[in-house]
Amino acid sequence: MRYRICGLTVGSDSPLPELPLADKNQNGQADVRFRVREASERAAPEPRNWVTSDALDNGQPWLSCARTDAGYLVRVHDLADFLIDTAGREVSCVPHSEISARTLRHLFIDQVIPLVLNLRGQDALHATSALLAPGLCAFVGPSGVGKSTLAAAFQLAGFPVLSDDCLAVKEENGQMFAIPAYPGVRLWEDSVAALGRGDSGAIPVADYTPKRRVIAPDSSDEIFWRNWPLVRIYALVRQVAGDSGEAVESPLIEPMPRGTAFLELVASLFRLDSTDRVMLERQFRFVEKIISQVPVRRLKLPDDLALLPAVRDAIAADLKAG
């Protein structure tokens, strides 16, 4: 089967039901081929040097990347190895043990695809996005700040969600455009309950997390075959009791200085190989283009999910003000 994500056509022998199907009339080979190998197969010799490494909040290693003779090894610790060829055209997965197909799909779609994009020269923000009347709005910020919950609130109000965590962006004729990913968002159980979704349309994301994946049943495939103008980026911050400074009781949107916006977006980019200086320089130029064309705002969120409609209204007012 062939699927569409972030402007790529993905060919997979295994179903990827989270993704929109590719156009049946599209000719040519898939941009990326994905296959799952047997857990007994040896993925690659143990690498000596890891070029990128991310850890969980408790310090345990989560995801590491290393160069190999054939490309790159992406290891999601205790779960699976993903081998990516040098061109970013072939991805094979070797599970570390018996894990569900749902978990492997999630790791490929939400963890590996952003790194494949980076390898192929297409940079992407760690951002959730919603398509509003003026264009696409992106939400960046640390994990757990509420990016997906805010996007889901817009989805419930009738505005399509075009990405959850990975938003590919490119320049066309002097304007920044966002490339849709897929229509689902991943939410914690309290967010699902606060949004009134219950169990309707919410399915488990993976075996190791209680998050649920919510996919809008009325998402139009046509939306995911177009690139959309990126009109605003909101850098989210949430203040709770005990934080330094006064916690906000209603949403507050503030302009961000150019230097602060630059650092915020640089920190929000995906990187397969953090030692690749050519790639890093490309990303710096990419961020400079974004902040020169797209307004970046700081959005301070109240620590109350019941105020999500007020956050939507504040964003609508900011967009109207220009």
N, C-alpha and C positions, 0 to 999 in steps of 0.2 A: 504494500500500500504506500501511497505518497501523501505527505502532509505538508502543511505550511506553518512556519513560525519565523518571525523576525526577518521576513524577506527571503528565507531559505526554503527550498523544497527538500524535504527529508524523505528518503526511501527507507522503509523498515519492513522486515519480514514479520515482526511482531506488531500487533495493533497498538496505536497510540491514540486512544479515544479522546484524550484531553485536547487534541489539536484539531483545527479545521482541516478538512480534506483539501488537497491540491486540486487545481483545475484539471478536469479530465482531458481537456483539449490541449493542455500544455505539452509541448514536445520536448525531446532531449532528456538527458540523464538528470537524476536528482543531484542537487548541490552537495548533499551529505547523505552517505549511506550508514545506517545503524544496524548492528546485529548483536545478539547476545550469545556468548559462547558458554560452554560447559564450565561449571565451577572447578572441575578437575584440571582444566587447561592452565598451564603456566602463563601468566600474563606477560611478564618480562623479568629480566634479571633485576635483582634488588638494586635500585639506584644508589649512588654514593652521595649525590648532592641534590637536595630539593631546591627548586628555584622560587617556589611560592608555598607558603604554609599558613593555614588559618586554623584557629583553635576555638573551642566552645568557651562560654563564659567561665566554666569551671577549670579551664586550662587544658582540658583533654584535646588532643589533635582531632581536627574534623576533616579538613580537605587539604591535600598536599599535591604539588605538581613537580615533575622532574623531567628533564630531557632524556630522550632515548635515542638510539641509532636511527629509529624509524620515525621519530616525531616526539610525542610527549606522553607521559603517563600521568593520569589524574587519579589519585587514590582517595576515595571517600572511606576513611578508616573504619575498619570492622564491617564494611558493607560491600564494597565493590571497587574494582579497578577499571578504568576506562583508558583505552589506547587510542590516541588521535594521531593520524599521519601528519607529515610536515605541511601538507597543503590544506588541512582541515576538511578533507573530503570523506574520510573513512573513520568511523568511530566503532570500536568493538568493546563490549563490556564483559568482564569476567567476575561474576559474583564471588564473594569470599565464602559464602555458605548458602544454605537454602533460604532465600528471601523471596518475597512475593514479587510478581510481575508489576504490581502497582508501585512498589517501592523503587524498582529499577527504572520504571518510566519516569517517576518523579525526579530521580537523580539525573537522568539524561536530560529531561526537558528543563528543569529548574536550576541545575548545578553545572552541567557540562555544556549545554548549548551556548550560554553566555561566554564561556571560555573559547569555544570554537569560533564564535563571532570575532572575538579579539584576535585570534590567530589568523583569521582570514582578512584582517584589516578593517573590520566593521566594529566600531566602538559602541558600547551600550552603557546606559546608566542603570544603576541599581535603583529602579524607580517603578512605582505603580502609576497607572495613568487612567484618566477618564476623558471621554470625548464630550465636550460641552459645545454650546452653540458657536462660540467664536473659534474653537479649535481644540487641540489636545492640551490638557493640563497634566503635568507630571508631579509626583510627590516623592521626594527623596528624604532620607534620614536614616538613623540607626535602626537595626532590627528591633521590632517590638514597639516602635513609636506610634504605629497606627496607620501606616501607608495603605495596607490592604483593606482595613476596616473603613477608612475614608472613601476609598474607591468603591467598595461595596455599597456604601451609603448612596453614592451617586448612581450606582447601578440600579438600586431599588427605586430611585427617583426617575428612572427612564433614560439615564445616560450610559452608553456602552462603556465597559471597561476593556481596554485594548492591551494592557500588559499588567503582569503581577511580578514585580521585582526586576525584570529585565526589559528595558526599553531601548531599542536600537534607534539611533538618530543619525541623519545624514543631511548634507547641505544640497539644495537644488535651486539653482538660479538665485543665489544670494539669500535664500531663506532656509531655516531649519525645519526639517520634516521628521516626524516620528513614524517608525515602521511597526505596525501592530504585531503582537506576539500571539496571544490566544485569549479567549473570553473568560477564563476562570480566575478566581482569587482564592487564596489560602487563608483561612481564618481560624483563630482560636475559638474554643467553644463558647466563651463568654461573649465574643463579638457576634457569633452566629445567633445566640439567644437575644442579644440586645437589638439586633437588626430584625428580629421577628421571623427568622428563616426557619427555626425549628430544625427538623431533619429533612425538610423538603428541599431536594436539589443539592444537598450537602453530602459528600462522600469522603471517606478517609483519604488523606494524602499519601501516607506511607505508614509502615508498621511501627516506626520508631518515634512517631509524633502524634499527639492527639488532634492536630490541626485537621480541618475539614476543607475540602475543595468545593467551592460553589461556582457552578457554571450557569449562566443565564440561558434558559431554554429558547429564548427568542432572539439570540444573537444572530445577526445576519452575516452570512459568509462574505457578502460583498464588502462589508466594512473592513475585512481583513485582507482584502486584495488592493487596498488603497493606502498611500502614505498621507498623513494628515499634518497640517501646519502645527508646530509646537508653539503655543502662544504664551505659556507661563510655566515656571518651575517654582514649586513651593517646597522649601526646606522645613520639615516638620520638627518641632520640639515639644515635648510634653512635660509639664511641671506638676509634680505631685507634692503632697504634704511632706515637709522635711527637706525639700530642695532648697538650695540657696536662692535668695530672692523671693519676691512675692508671687505665689502661684496665681495664674490667670483664672478668672471665673467665667470668662467668655472668650471666644476666639479673637486673636489679635494678629493682624497682618502688618508687617513692617518691611520697608525696603532693606536690601542687603548691600553693603559696600562691595565694590567690584572685587577687591582682593579677598574678602570673606566668601563671596560667591564662588570665586575661582577655587579656593581650597575645599569648599563644600562639595563641588562637583568632581574635582580630582579624586577626592576620597570616595566618591560614589561610583567609580568606574570599575569594570571587571578587568582582571589581568591574569593571563595564563602564566606568563614568565616575567616576574618582577625584575629580573636582571637584564632584560632586553631594552637597551637604552634607545634604540631606534623607535621601538613601540612606545616608550614613555614620552619621548619628544613628540611623537604623533598625537598622543593623548593630550598633552599640554596645548598643542595647537588647536585640537578639537574643542577643548573646553573654552579657549579664548574665543573661538568663533561663536560658540553657544551664548556666552554671556554678553557678547557684543550685539546679539540679535534677539535674545529672548530675556524678558525681565525675570529676575530671580527674587523671590520674596521669602522672608522668614514668617512661618505660620506657627504661632504659639497656640497649642491646643489645651483646652481645659481637660482635667482628668475625670471626665464624666461622659460616658457613651451616649447618655440621653441628650447631649447637646450637639450631636452630629448634624441635625437639621440646621442649627445655628452656624455651624462651620460651613455647610454648603452655602448658606445665605451670604456669609462673609466673603467667600470666594467669588460668588456671582457678583457681588457689589464691587469687588476689586477688579474683576474683568471688565465690568461696565465702565469703571472709572478710567480704564486704559493704563 
